């Protein structure tokens, strides 16, 4: 079996890759490089010269060749490698007529627990979103507690308003639903430390991305003074970055994205490094049905899967049109699919309808 063609598609807000083999098997992958998807597309098109004619089952070998063949690194490259890697796992599963997770060591769980990504600019809107999550059966939710225009607020007011929002959500969902708090890298270490102390009585499940992602030492500084579990990693893309965070005791839940951090191949390794530090995995999700499917394959196979980010918008048009048939969700869980590869089929009409 040889790779016959590699095609890219910029559709909706996504960059997809389709890899076809001379045996008629097709695999799909996707980049999670949300800022400049066309940059990833250009890199994937450069990969064609290497990929065409190769055995698609040599996934690990291709990963290293694509990642190391040029003296550059960064998110555009890693997300391009991710898209190709996911497509190759899709092909491998279809070739052996089994889900990708069986090739990763087998199923460790029947379903993947989700945390519902809440929305809302006001306290009332967040409470309404929390009620939707409860009605849908989710057992974990996540919110950003910083209100619009927070940059102009004084320190004391900012802390008070952020705590008010988390308090309202906690009161709405009670103690039997986990609440994650995501700061989206908006604070400096001193403010992040102060806010965490005021949030402690509300018992957040995790405190995500409190500061900008560049400095490992700054993350360690925050972790040393915060008594909440830290979740970090959606902007990181190699095992080396995650190792450095873990070695500094700066993270308790790693958050790789299969569409950015090297695909299924590399995220499996990130999960293993995290396992060595007794850290859980809460995969970041670029929130497309295809990347959700790839994330589920990974999370079914790893021992330290904790949660997977999710929004029900993936179940409604236009996003839902991306797949011929979506994954099966039961309450706050996605059921492990039984189909080969990623377990889903891409609807190619979606690519034309949503350029």
C-alpha positions as MATLAB code, in Angstrom:
seq = 'XXXXXXXXXXXXXXXXXXXXXXXXXXXXXXXXXXXXXXXXXXXXXXXXXXXXXXXXXXXXXXXXXXXXXXXXXXXXXXXXXXXXXXXXXXXXXXXXXXXXXXXXXXXXXXXXXXXXXXXXXXXXXXXXXXXXXXXXXXXXXXXXXXXXXXXXXXXXXXXXXXXXXXXXXXXXXXXXXXXXXXXXXXXXXXXXXXXXXXXXXXXXXXXXXXXXXXXXXXXXXXXXXXXXXXXXXXXXXXXXXXXXXXXXXXXXXXXXXXXXXXXXXXXXXXXXXXXXXXXXXXXXXXXXXXXXXXXXXXXXXXXXXXXXXXXXXXXXXXXXXXXXXXXXXXXXXXXXXXXXXXXXXXXXXXXXXXX';
ca = [
       0.000    0.000    0.000;
       1.337    3.415   -1.016;
       0.212    7.000   -0.570;
      -1.225    8.153   -3.880;
      -2.390   11.727   -3.176;
      -2.411   14.382   -0.461;
      -5.062   17.109   -0.724;
      -5.762   20.077    1.557;
      -8.986   22.004    2.148;
      -9.540   25.337    3.859;
     -13.154   25.082    4.961;
     -15.216   26.924    7.592;
     -12.394   27.897   10.026;
     -10.514   24.633    9.514;
      -7.600   23.192    7.557;
      -8.260   19.580    6.562;
      -6.063   17.042    4.807;
      -7.224   14.032    2.799;
      -4.714   11.264    2.085;
      -5.583    8.570   -0.445;
      -3.790    5.290   -1.050;
      -3.432    3.112   -4.136;
      -5.671    0.538   -2.447;
      -8.618    2.928   -2.339;
      -8.384    3.716    1.389;
      -8.814    7.372    2.366;
      -7.827    8.980    5.652;
      -8.756   12.407    7.005;
      -6.914   14.704    9.395;
      -7.134   18.273   10.587;
      -4.951   21.045   11.903;
      -5.883   23.043   15.013;
      -3.834   26.078   14.014;
      -6.690   28.557   14.452;
      -4.690   31.751   13.878;
      -3.308   31.053   10.390;
      -4.788   27.860    8.925;
      -3.451   28.760    5.494;
       0.100   28.601    6.905;
      -0.463   24.977    7.896;
      -1.957   24.262    4.490;
       1.163   25.588    2.730;
       3.376   23.356    4.874;
       1.216   20.274    4.220;
       1.512   20.948    0.500;
       5.297   20.974    0.959;
       4.982   17.551    2.612;
       3.520   16.029   -0.569;
       6.921   15.544   -2.180;
       7.991   13.374    0.729;
       4.699   11.542    1.367;
       3.563   10.419   -2.083;
       4.746    6.891   -2.776;
       5.431    6.093    0.886;
       3.878    3.298    2.967;
       1.194    5.063    5.080;
       1.570    2.517    7.899;
       5.054    3.776    8.815;
       3.434    6.481   10.912;
       6.222    7.042   13.448;
       8.879    7.242   10.757;
       6.892    9.776    8.764;
       6.275   11.852   11.892;
       9.991   12.280   12.505;
      10.847   12.906    8.878;
       8.203   15.617    8.533;
       9.003   17.258   11.869;
      12.815   17.160   11.526;
      13.494   17.465    7.803;
      13.705   21.280    7.881;
      15.501   23.406   10.515;
      12.335   25.092   11.774;
       9.749   24.563   14.474;
       6.558   26.167   15.778;
       2.792   25.824   15.756;
       2.342   26.051   11.978;
       4.696   23.101   11.506;
       3.404   20.998   14.403;
      -0.212   21.511   13.363;
       0.610   20.478    9.794;
       2.326   17.338   11.091;
      -0.699   16.737   13.341;
      -3.163   16.812   10.442;
      -1.099   14.316    8.435;
      -0.560   12.074   11.464;
      -4.293   11.898   12.224;
      -5.019   11.004    8.594;
      -2.417    8.221    8.684;
      -3.994    6.738   11.831;
      -7.346    6.881   10.063;
      -5.833    4.956    7.153;
      -4.187    2.403    9.451;
      -7.453    1.679   11.229;
      -9.317    1.307    7.962;
      -6.585   -0.956    6.554;
      -6.793   -3.305    9.557;
     -10.575   -2.780    9.898;
     -10.382   -1.666   13.513;
     -10.675    1.579   15.487;
      -7.421    3.506   15.837;
      -7.528    3.027   19.606;
      -7.097   -0.738   19.154;
      -3.790   -0.049   17.396;
      -2.761    2.247   20.277;
      -2.913   -0.591   22.782;
      -6.616   -1.240   23.045;
      -9.597    0.303   24.738;
      -9.143    1.311   28.373;
     -12.645    2.737   28.739;
     -16.022    2.461   27.055;
     -16.684    6.198   27.009;
     -14.897    9.528   27.397;
     -16.042   12.020   30.016;
     -16.619   15.564   28.722;
     -16.532   19.005   30.241;
     -19.043   21.419   28.780;
     -17.555   24.679   27.497;
     -19.839   27.375   28.889;
     -20.546   30.769   27.329;
     -21.845   34.039   28.698;
     -20.690   37.600   29.301;
     -22.840   38.191   32.382;
     -23.586   36.257   35.541;
     -27.125   35.542   34.329;
     -25.846   34.229   30.991;
     -23.347   31.952   32.713;
     -26.059   30.618   35.025;
     -28.266   29.933   31.991;
     -25.380   28.102   30.312;
     -24.813   26.045   33.466;
     -28.467   25.038   33.457;
     -28.151   23.886   29.850;
     -25.183   21.718   30.866;
     -27.199   20.188   33.697;
     -30.144   19.516   31.418;
     -27.853   17.844   28.860;
     -26.384   15.573   31.536;
     -22.828   16.934   31.775;
     -20.962   16.228   35.009;
     -18.258   18.851   34.419;
     -18.345   22.424   33.106;
     -15.808   25.149   32.404;
     -16.053   28.931   32.337;
     -13.922   32.010   31.827;
     -14.695   34.230   34.858;
     -13.178   37.450   33.493;
     -15.897   39.784   32.161;
     -15.725   41.786   28.920;
     -13.610   44.901   29.355;
     -11.758   43.416   32.336;
      -8.542   45.093   31.124;
      -9.842   48.484   32.295;
     -10.899   47.284   35.767;
      -9.002   47.878   38.971;
      -7.515   44.913   40.783;
     -10.039   44.620   43.632;
     -13.056   44.924   41.334;
     -11.640   42.366   38.912;
     -11.121   39.797   41.674;
     -14.598   40.412   43.107;
     -16.371   40.086   39.745;
     -14.464   36.942   38.756;
     -15.289   35.243   42.048;
     -18.938   36.303   41.697;
     -19.193   34.506   38.362;
     -17.619   31.288   39.587;
     -19.762   31.404   42.741;
     -22.942   31.705   40.662;
     -21.998   28.697   38.552;
     -21.041   26.625   41.595;
     -24.353   27.493   43.264;
     -26.224   26.484   40.100;
     -24.546   23.117   39.509;
     -23.947   22.121   43.136;
     -21.150   19.907   44.417;
     -21.811   16.925   42.155;
     -20.627   18.708   39.001;
     -16.951   19.613   38.553;
     -16.228   23.246   37.663;
     -13.129   24.195   35.684;
     -11.932   27.800   35.577;
     -10.068   28.978   32.469;
      -8.286   32.334   32.453;
      -7.136   32.171   28.794;
      -3.651   33.498   29.690;
      -5.065   36.941   30.566;
      -3.326   37.614   33.894;
       0.190   38.290   35.146;
       1.509   35.948   37.844;
       0.694   38.227   40.798;
      -2.955   38.638   39.777;
      -3.283   34.944   38.927;
      -2.006   33.984   42.381;
      -4.362   36.389   44.140;
      -7.423   35.281   42.181;
      -6.658   31.613   42.856;
      -6.653   32.206   46.595;
     -10.117   33.748   46.482;
     -11.404   30.893   44.297;
     -10.159   28.128   46.611;
     -13.341   27.932   48.765;
     -15.361   27.244   45.587;
     -13.286   24.105   44.939;
     -12.557   24.384   41.216;
     -11.563   21.116   39.574;
      -8.756   22.915   37.754;
      -7.346   26.414   37.170;
      -6.409   26.685   33.509;
      -3.879   28.866   31.715;
      -3.719   31.671   34.291;
      -0.746   33.370   32.559;
       0.870   33.581   29.138;
       2.310   30.277   27.999;
       5.872   31.198   27.033;
       7.768   31.002   30.348;
       8.151   27.691   32.169;
       9.702   29.496   35.150;
       6.726   31.843   35.481;
       4.365   28.866   35.475;
       6.432   27.291   38.227;
       6.250   30.541   40.214;
       2.450   30.482   40.011;
       2.215   26.776   40.850;
       4.374   27.212   43.951;
       1.933   29.739   45.417;
      -1.424   28.396   44.195;
      -3.341   25.599   45.923;
      -5.517   24.731   42.930;
      -4.732   22.034   40.330;
      -3.247   23.754   37.278;
      -4.213   22.770   33.715;
      -1.814   23.981   31.024;
      -0.813   23.067   27.494;
      -3.219   24.031   24.713;
      -0.584   26.282   23.100;
       2.332   23.883   23.608;
       3.272   21.357   20.971;
       6.117   19.002   21.963;
       6.841   16.442   24.651;
       9.836   18.582   25.608;
       7.668   21.546   26.607;
       5.322   19.325   28.594;
       8.276   17.560   30.239;
       9.678   20.930   31.321;
       6.345   21.972   32.838;
       5.976   18.672   34.658;
       9.566   18.669   35.912;
       8.994   22.117   37.449;
       5.803   20.896   39.189;
       4.015   23.590   37.192;
       1.097   21.510   35.876;
      -1.284   18.859   37.226;
      -3.409   18.325   34.105;
      -1.714   18.543   30.703;
      -3.851   19.929   27.870;
      -2.408   18.894   24.489;
      -4.499   19.316   21.349;
      -4.268   16.432   18.857;
      -4.543   18.951   16.018;
      -1.600   21.015   17.262;
       0.707   18.905   19.436;
       1.797   16.346   16.861;
      -1.385   14.406   16.275;
      -2.311   11.107   17.887;
       1.291    9.836   17.790;
       2.818   12.672   19.784;
      -0.117   13.260   22.140;
       0.080    9.612   23.183;
       3.699   10.295   24.183;
       2.719   13.478   26.032;
       0.153   11.446   27.974;
       2.848    8.902   28.877;
       5.223   11.613   30.112;
       2.348   13.025   32.200;
       1.613    9.555   33.572;
       5.160    9.368   34.919;
       4.391   12.478   36.990;
       0.941   11.230   38.068;
      -0.656   13.991   35.980;
      -3.983   13.691   34.214;
      -4.817   14.534   30.603;
      -7.554   17.025   29.716;
      -7.177   17.390   25.965;
      -7.795   20.784   24.484;
     -10.336   20.510   21.692;
     -10.330   22.804   18.669;
     -14.048   22.037   18.636;
     -14.603   20.481   15.267;
     -16.360   17.120   14.929;
     -13.341   15.600   13.178;
     -10.827   16.628   15.851;
     -13.265   15.515   18.538;
     -13.284   12.090   16.879;
      -9.471   11.978   16.817;
      -9.341   13.083   20.464;
     -11.760   10.337   21.459;
      -9.532    7.702   19.839;
      -6.592    8.916   21.937;
      -8.560    9.281   25.170;
     -10.064    5.805   24.921;
      -6.549    4.332   24.798;
      -4.641    6.236   27.518;
      -4.789    5.413   31.243;
      -4.786    9.017   32.533;
      -7.660   10.469   30.510;
      -9.508   12.877   32.809;
     -11.813   14.973   30.623;
     -12.270   16.144   27.037;
     -13.392   19.651   26.173;
     -16.709   19.775   24.315;
     -19.521   21.998   23.106;
     -22.920   20.921   21.808;
     -22.419   23.341   18.897;
     -20.607   20.424   17.230;
     -23.967   18.654   17.098;
     -25.732   21.457   15.189;
     -25.271   23.022   11.736;
     -22.997   24.133   10.303;
     -20.419   22.136   12.278;
     -22.469   18.952   12.398;
     -22.552   18.877    8.583;
     -18.823   18.128    8.592;
     -19.466   14.434    9.253;
     -21.877   12.046    7.582;
     -22.844   10.850   11.064;
     -21.662   12.328   14.345;
     -20.270   10.562   17.383;
     -22.734    9.194   19.929;
     -23.036   11.293   23.075;
     -24.878   10.068   26.149;
     -25.194   12.876   28.668;
     -21.721   14.037   29.590;
     -19.908   11.217   27.773;
     -18.993   10.263   24.208;
     -19.267    6.550   23.559;
     -16.195    4.914   22.019;
     -17.014    4.331   18.328;
     -16.720    0.863   16.822;
     -15.980    1.886   13.236;
     -12.501    1.614   11.685;
      -9.951    4.403   11.840;
     -11.350    7.520   13.472;
     -14.803    5.938   13.409;
     -16.370    8.759   11.373;
     -16.853    9.726    7.716;
     -16.173   13.248    6.418;
     -18.971   14.784    4.345;
     -17.111   16.252    1.371;
     -20.098   18.414    0.473;
     -19.300   20.405    3.631;
     -15.990   21.461    2.105;
     -17.725   23.094   -0.860;
     -20.583   24.565    1.131;
     -18.330   26.286    3.691;
     -15.197   27.633    1.969;
];
